Amino acid sequence: MLKAIDHSITEGVEKGILHLIQEGNLAINNTIVINRYQLHNFTSCSYLGLEHDPRLKNAAIDAINRFGTQFSESRAYVSLELYDELESLMGHIFDAPCLIAPSTTLAHLSAIPVLLNSEDAVIVDQQLHNSVLSGINTFRANWPLHFEVLRHNRIDLLEERIKVLQKRFKRVWYFADGIYSMFGDRFPLKDVFTFLNRYPAFYAYIDDAHGMSIFGRNGRGFVLGNKQIHRKMIVASSMAKGFATGGGILVFPDKELARKVRTCGTTFNSSGPLQPAILGAAIASAKIHLTDEIYVLQDELTKRIQYARELFKKHLYR
């Protein structure tokens, strides 16, 4: 596998389509400069363009002036007060207890090994993001675990497997994405919530990183923008895409589970914290999300997407 990955990526580098370098300052109009060519950037995950918002920039600068470029302490010992403010704001955005991690990947690596045990069965969607798999594989490296892959979004097969596995295992976990990064399609929300209510042994862990900011009340994402978090569900999200800062988010159904992950999650105890500038900018972004302005930004994005679809139909499918 390593050889195949190396070959594929290296071929892309040689063809000039991977490992590219943006030259000079970034413009506000979503253009980049590569090999001296000015190009329109259709690859960014910053869906709302908030990274150029002066409120985020000024908040980042203010945080540096107050706390320096880094506060180099493990959160097991000391955290900047900015963390408390940000996690409180996130709690208001999601209407649920939240934890902030240095990245979504590190959030998975902290939460998943704490949530799972060897009496569980794990089902993962075929298109599950690799960062979530990293958290599952961290547990599997140390403990036995029933693990299987489900064909993408085959909700009929999922119910069949729940019925079978619940007879042998204490809990049956389903791991999926809210918005799939490669296909762009969506998590089967209604069906999974039906299963959560129907089968006592069924639990769900959803990575909704690509839905953050662009969907739902206060930009809380596709999953929790349509449903209140279920008592048997964990949702992970990201501040590095539509939210336009950096770091990961974990959303819990209750404070005790959040406390347990905060206390026992390895990367909460051993990884470095977010830099003050990122925390400051994230607080500014969260405050925007808690106003009606977020709905204006969502609406503008929807109109751009619709316009792009019309152009594709007109020019590519004739």
C-alpha positions, 0 to 999 in steps of 0.5 A, spaced: 500 500 500 505 504 501 508 503 495 502 504 491 501 511 495 508 513 493 507 512 486 500 515 485 502 522 489 509 522 486 506 521 479 501 527 481 507 531 483 511 530 477 505 532 472 505 539 476 498 538 480 500 536 487 505 539 492 504 546 489 506 552 492 502 558 493 507 564 491 506 571 495 500 574 498 493 571 498 488 575 495 481 576 498 478 575 491 480 567 491 485 567 487 492 564 488 499 564 484 502 558 482 508 558 478 507 565 476 500 564 473 494 567 477 489 562 478 482 561 480 482 557 486 476 552 486 480 547 491 479 551 498 475 548 504 474 555 506 467 555 504 465 562 507 471 566 506 472 568 513 479 567 513 480 574 510 474 577 515 478 583 519 474 581 525 478 574 525 484 578 523 484 583 529 482 578 534 488 573 532 493 579 533 490 582 539 491 574 542 498 575 540 499 581 543 496 579 550 499 572 550 504 571 545 505 567 539 504 560 543 503 558 550 507 552 551 503 548 556 499 541 556 492 542 557 492 537 562 496 542 567 494 549 564 490 552 559 489 559 556 482 563 558 481 563 551 479 556 551 474 557 556 471 562 552 471 558 546 468 552 548 462 556 552 461 559 545 461 552 541 456 550 547 451 555 545 452 554 537 451 546 538 446 547 544 451 541 547 457 540 551 463 541 547 471 540 547 476 543 543 482 539 540 488 542 536 485 538 530 480 534 528 484 528 527 487 529 534 480 530 536 478 523 533 485 520 536 483 522 543 475 521 543 475 514 540 479 510 544 476 512 550 469 511 547 470 504 545 471 497 548 473 490 546 465 488 547 463 493 542 462 492 534 464 497 529 461 498 522 465 504 518 462 507 512 466 505 506 468 512 504 469 514 512 475 519 512 481 517 514 482 521 520 477 517 523 480 511 521 486 513 525 482 513 531 479 507 531 486 503 529 489 506 535 484 502 539 485 496 535 492 496 535 492 495 543 485 491 544 481 486 540 475 489 536 470 486 531 471 491 525 467 491 518 466 496 512 460 497 509 458 499 502 457 507 502 451 509 504 447 502 504 443 503 510 439 497 508 445 493 509 447 497 516 440 495 519 441 488 517 448 488 520 445 491 527 440 486 527 446 480 527 451 484 531 447 486 537 446 479 539 453 478 540 456 485 542 454 490 547 454 496 543 454 496 535 458 503 533 457 506 526 462 511 524 460 515 518 461 522 515 456 528 515 458 530 508 463 526 504 469 530 502 470 526 496 463 524 493 460 530 496 454 526 498 450 526 505 450 522 511 443 518 511 440 522 517 433 520 518 435 513 517 440 513 522 436 517 528 431 511 527 436 506 528 438 510 534 431 510 537 429 503 535 436 499 537 438 500 544 445 497 542 446 502 536 451 508 537 453 513 532 460 517 531 459 522 525 465 527 523 461 533 520 467 537 518 465 539 511 458 541 514 460 546 519 458 553 518 455 552 511 449 548 514 444 549 520 442 554 525 448 558 528 452 554 522 452 547 527 453 543 520 449 538 516 447 533 522 446 537 528 443 543 524 437 538 522 437 534 529 438 535 536 444 531 538 442 524 540 444 521 547 447 515 543 451 519 538 458 523 538 459 528 533 466 531 531 467 537 527 472 542 524 474 549 525 479 549 519 474 549 513 468 554 513 469 556 520 476 559 517 481 558 523 483 551 525 482 546 530 477 540 532 470 540 535 467 534 539 460 535 541 457 530 546 450 528 549 452 530 556 457 533 560 460 527 564 462 524 557 465 530 555 469 530 562 471 523 561 474 524 554 477 531 556 480 527 562 482 520 559 483 522 551 491 522 550 492 528 545 488 532 550 494 530 555 500 530 551 499 534 545 500 542 544 495 547 545 492 551 539 496 557 538 493 564 541 492 567 535 488 561 532 484 561 539 482 569 538 480 568 531 476 562 533 472 566 538 471 572 533 468 567 528 464 563 533 461 570 535 459 571 528 456 564 528 451 566 533 448 572 529 444 572 523 450 574 519 451 567 518 445 565 515 447 571 510 453 568 508 450 561 508 445 564 503 450 567 499 454 560 498 448 557 496 447 562 490 454 561 488 453 553 488 447 554 484 450 558 479 456 554 478 451 548 477 447 552 472 454 553 468 456 546 469 450 544 466 450 549 460 457 548 458 459 541 460 453 537 459 451 539 452 
